[in-house]
Amino acid sequence: MEHHIVLRVIAKFVIPMILLFALYVQFHGDYGPGGGFQAGVIFAVGFILHALIFGIDHTREVLHLQTLRISAALGLMLYLGTGIAGILMGGNFLDYSVLSADPVSGQLLGIFLIELGVGITVASVMLTLFYIFARP
């Protein structure tokens, strides 16, 4: 891959924009189209493009498989923790309105936490699957 200098230079500009767009989709998902799943896929695609251009070994140095496993578990725990917090505060599972004194702000907080957990989990699982299938 060292012969593709132009591709590598362009990728150094494009990949950060892909990751930035994933963050936009993640945090704008509360108010418009998008959310955790879409942002997780876009985020994973940025790293998959990195692996295709710079090599899987270099990408594994940047983002370790163990880090992906931990972040997948943390994303799932964030999702479940938000649901269980609703139960502990007197509501139902994933009842966001009890998370705050104001039901509207509780809804916004709950949706934000759920979408963040989904985004982290989807990105981590997709990259883990890519690492597994891309073994040399």
C-alpha positions as CSV (number, residue, x, y, z in Angstrom):
1,M,0.0,0.0,0.0
2,E,3.0,2.4,0.3
3,H,2.7,3.1,-3.5
4,H,-0.6,4.9,-3.1
5,I,0.6,8.2,-1.7
6,V,-2.4,10.3,-3.1
7,L,-4.9,7.9,-1.6
8,R,-3.2,8.0,1.8
9,V,-3.0,11.8,1.8
10,I,-6.7,12.2,0.8
11,A,-7.7,9.6,3.5
12,K,-6.0,11.7,6.2
13,F,-8.4,14.5,5.3
14,V,-11.5,12.3,4.7
15,I,-11.4,10.0,7.7
16,P,-11.6,12.7,10.3
17,M,-14.5,14.2,8.4
18,I,-16.3,10.8,8.5
19,L,-15.8,10.6,12.2
20,L,-17.0,14.1,12.7
21,F,-20.1,13.4,10.6
22,A,-20.7,10.3,12.8
23,L,-20.6,12.5,15.9
24,Y,-23.0,14.9,14.2
25,V,-25.4,12.1,13.4
26,Q,-25.1,10.8,17.0
27,F,-25.8,14.1,18.7
28,H,-28.4,15.4,16.2
29,G,-30.4,12.1,16.3
30,D,-32.5,13.5,19.2
31,Y,-33.9,16.2,16.9
32,G,-33.8,14.8,13.4
33,P,-33.0,11.7,11.4
34,G,-30.1,9.7,12.7
35,G,-29.1,8.4,16.1
36,G,-27.0,5.7,17.7
37,F,-27.2,2.9,15.2
38,Q,-26.5,5.1,12.2
39,A,-23.7,7.0,14.0
40,G,-22.1,3.7,15.1
41,V,-22.1,2.4,11.5
42,I,-20.6,5.6,10.2
43,F,-18.0,5.6,12.9
44,A,-17.0,2.0,12.2
45,V,-16.8,2.8,8.4
46,G,-14.2,5.5,9.1
47,F,-11.9,2.9,10.8
48,I,-12.7,0.3,8.2
49,L,-11.6,2.8,5.5
50,H,-8.4,3.4,7.6
51,A,-7.7,-0.3,7.6
52,L,-8.3,-0.7,3.9
53,I,-5.9,2.2,3.1
54,F,-3.2,1.9,5.8
55,G,-3.4,-1.8,6.5
56,I,-5.2,-3.8,9.1
57,D,-2.1,-4.1,11.3
58,H,-1.7,-0.4,11.6
59,T,-5.4,0.0,12.4
60,R,-5.1,-2.6,15.1
61,E,-2.3,-0.6,16.7
62,V,-4.5,2.5,16.6
63,L,-7.6,0.8,18.0
64,H,-7.0,-2.5,19.9
65,L,-9.4,-5.4,19.8
66,Q,-9.5,-5.4,23.6
67,T,-10.5,-1.7,23.6
68,L,-13.4,-2.6,21.3
69,R,-14.6,-5.4,23.5
70,I,-14.6,-3.1,26.6
71,S,-16.4,-0.3,24.8
72,A,-19.0,-2.7,23.5
73,A,-19.7,-3.9,27.0
74,L,-19.7,-0.3,28.3
75,G,-22.2,0.8,25.6
76,L,-24.5,-2.1,26.5
77,M,-24.2,-1.2,30.2
78,L,-25.1,2.4,29.5
79,Y,-28.2,1.2,27.7
80,L,-29.3,-1.2,30.4
81,G,-28.3,1.2,33.2
82,T,-30.6,3.9,31.7
83,G,-33.5,1.4,31.7
84,I,-32.8,0.1,35.2
85,A,-32.5,3.7,36.5
86,G,-36.0,4.2,35.3
87,I,-37.2,1.2,37.3
88,L,-35.3,2.3,40.4
89,M,-36.8,5.8,40.2
90,G,-40.4,4.4,40.2
91,G,-41.1,4.1,36.5
92,N,-41.0,1.3,33.9
93,F,-38.0,0.0,32.1
94,L,-36.8,2.7,29.7
95,D,-39.3,5.2,31.1
96,Y,-37.3,8.3,30.6
97,S,-39.7,10.8,32.2
98,V,-38.7,9.8,35.7
99,L,-35.0,10.5,35.2
100,S,-35.5,14.2,36.0
101,A,-37.9,16.4,37.9
102,D,-39.2,17.8,34.6
103,P,-40.6,15.0,32.4
104,V,-39.4,16.7,29.2
105,S,-35.8,17.0,30.3
106,G,-36.0,13.5,31.6
107,Q,-37.0,12.3,28.1
108,L,-34.2,14.3,26.5
109,L,-31.6,12.8,29.0
110,G,-32.9,9.3,28.5
111,I,-32.9,9.4,24.8
112,F,-29.4,10.9,24.8
113,L,-28.1,8.1,27.0
114,I,-29.8,5.4,25.1
115,E,-28.6,6.6,21.7
116,L,-25.1,7.1,23.0
117,G,-25.1,3.5,24.4
118,V,-26.4,2.1,21.1
119,G,-23.8,4.1,19.1
120,I,-20.9,2.9,21.1
121,T,-22.1,-0.7,21.0
122,V,-22.8,-0.8,17.3
123,A,-19.4,0.8,16.4
124,S,-17.5,-1.6,18.7
125,V,-19.3,-4.7,17.5
126,M,-19.0,-3.8,13.8
127,L,-15.2,-3.1,14.2
128,T,-14.8,-6.3,16.2
129,L,-16.5,-8.3,13.4
130,F,-14.3,-6.6,10.8
131,Y,-11.2,-7.4,12.8
132,I,-12.2,-11.0,13.1
133,F,-12.9,-11.4,9.4
134,A,-9.8,-9.4,8.3
135,R,-7.3,-11.7,10.1
136,P,-4.2,-12.1,8.0
